[in-house]
Amino acid sequence: MIDDRARVLLMAAIDDELTPDDRRELEALAARAPAVREEWDRLTRVRSVTQTMTWREPAVETWDRYWGNVYNRTERKVAWLLVLGGALVLSGWALWEAVPAWFSSIWEDESMPVAVRIATVTALLGGLLLVVSVVREQLTVKRADPYDKGVTR
């Protein structure tokens, strides 16, 4: 049976975090208890194996077969749509709640300089105009790109 102190020392030894005093304590525990020595040997083997492991890249044919499946392509797109949709809803809600409160606090605070108020309105209008411009550009390019049809990317 391995006690908690021996387990802590073993984990610290695997992570190379032992002080000289802790190393002596672990060696004494391993000399007294064969279970601690066996666990130390097992953990050392696991560490050496995991440090030499490498990621084996799938063959090109495997990727072609994977992306050729309609389900796999659809799954990834739906996942991204759900993530982006959720983020968009959360961002919209945050803006709906936070911006009016922040905006009213700027206008109601008498100590706020006029330049800060004007800069705030300017930044908000610029951001809104930028978003509208990017969306309009994307819609126009999607509609008018003659080279987009039938091209696999």
C-alpha positions in Angstrom: 0.0 0.0 0.0 1.4 3.4 -1.0 0.6 6.3 1.3 -0.3 9.8 0.2 3.2 11.2 0.9 4.9 8.6 -1.2 2.4 9.3 -4.0 3.2 13.0 -3.9 6.9 12.3 -3.9 6.5 10.0 -6.9 4.6 12.5 -8.9 7.1 15.2 -8.1 9.9 12.9 -9.1 8.2 12.2 -12.5 7.9 15.9 -13.1 11.5 16.6 -12.0 10.4 18.7 -9.1 12.1 17.0 -6.2 14.4 18.8 -3.8 17.5 16.9 -2.6 15.7 16.2 0.7 12.6 14.9 -1.0 14.7 12.7 -3.2 16.4 11.1 -0.2 13.0 10.6 1.4 11.7 8.9 -1.7 14.7 6.7 -1.9 14.3 5.7 1.7 10.6 5.0 1.1 11.4 2.9 -1.9 14.0 0.9 0.0 11.5 0.1 2.8 8.4 -0.6 0.7 8.6 -2.7 -2.4 5.3 -1.3 -3.6 6.8 2.2 -3.8 9.7 0.8 -5.8 7.4 -1.0 -8.2 5.3 2.1 -8.7 8.4 4.2 -9.3 9.6 1.7 -11.9 6.2 1.6 -13.6 5.9 5.4 -13.6 9.4 5.7 -15.0 8.5 3.3 -17.9 5.3 5.2 -18.6 7.2 8.5 -18.7 9.8 7.2 -21.1 7.2 5.7 -23.4 5.1 8.9 -23.5 8.1 11.1 -24.1 9.2 9.1 -27.1 5.7 8.9 -28.7 5.0 10.8 -31.8 1.9 11.7 -33.7 1.4 9.6 -36.8 -0.2 11.6 -39.6 -3.0 9.9 -41.5 -2.3 9.1 -45.1 -3.6 11.5 -47.8 -6.1 8.9 -48.9 -7.5 8.8 -45.4 -8.1 12.5 -45.4 -9.6 12.4 -48.9 -12.0 9.6 -47.9 -12.8 11.5 -44.7 -13.6 14.9 -46.4 -15.4 13.1 -49.3 -18.1 12.0 -46.9 -21.0 14.4 -46.9 -21.7 13.9 -43.2 -18.1 14.9 -42.2 -18.2 18.1 -44.2 -21.7 19.0 -42.9 -20.8 18.2 -39.3 -17.9 20.6 -39.3 -19.9 23.4 -40.9 -22.9 22.9 -38.6 -20.6 22.9 -35.5 -19.0 26.2 -36.7 -22.4 27.7 -37.3 -23.6 26.7 -33.9 -20.5 28.2 -32.2 -20.7 31.4 -34.2 -24.5 31.7 -33.8 -24.2 31.3 -30.0 -21.3 33.8 -29.8 -23.3 36.2 -32.0 -26.4 35.9 -29.7 -24.3 36.3 -26.6 -22.4 39.3 -28.0 -25.7 40.9 -29.1 -27.2 40.4 -25.7 -24.1 41.9 -24.0 -24.2 44.9 -26.3 -27.9 45.3 -25.8 -27.5 45.3 -22.0 -24.1 46.9 -21.5 -23.8 49.6 -24.2 -27.0 51.6 -23.2 -25.9 51.5 -19.5 -22.3 52.6 -20.4 -23.6 55.2 -22.9 -26.0 56.7 -20.4 -23.3 56.8 -17.6 -21.1 58.7 -20.0 -23.8 61.3 -20.7 -25.0 61.6 -17.2 -21.6 62.0 -15.6 -21.0 65.7 -15.4 -17.3 65.3 -14.8 -16.8 63.5 -18.2 -15.1 65.8 -20.7 -16.9 66.6 -23.9 -14.0 65.3 -25.9 -14.5 61.8 -24.4 -18.3 61.9 -25.2 -17.6 62.9 -28.8 -14.9 60.2 -29.1 -17.3 57.6 -27.8 -20.0 58.5 -30.3 -17.4 58.6 -33.1 -15.9 55.2 -32.2 -19.4 53.6 -32.0 -20.5 55.1 -35.4 -17.2 54.1 -37.0 -17.5 50.5 -35.7 -21.1 50.3 -36.9 -20.1 51.6 -40.3 -17.2 49.2 -40.5 -19.5 46.2 -39.8 -22.1 47.3 -42.3 -19.3 47.8 -44.9 -17.8 44.3 -44.4 -21.2 42.6 -44.5 -22.2 44.5 -47.7 -18.8 43.7 -49.3 -19.2 40.0 -48.6 -22.7 39.9 -49.9 -21.7 41.6 -53.1 -18.6 39.4 -53.7 -20.6 36.2 -53.1 -23.2 37.3 -55.6 -20.8 38.4 -58.3 -17.8 36.0 -58.2 -18.0 34.0 -61.4 -15.0 31.8 -60.4 -16.6 30.6 -57.2 -18.9 28.0 -58.7 -17.5 24.4 -58.8 -14.2 25.2 -57.2 -13.2 23.0 -54.3 -11.1 24.7 -51.7 
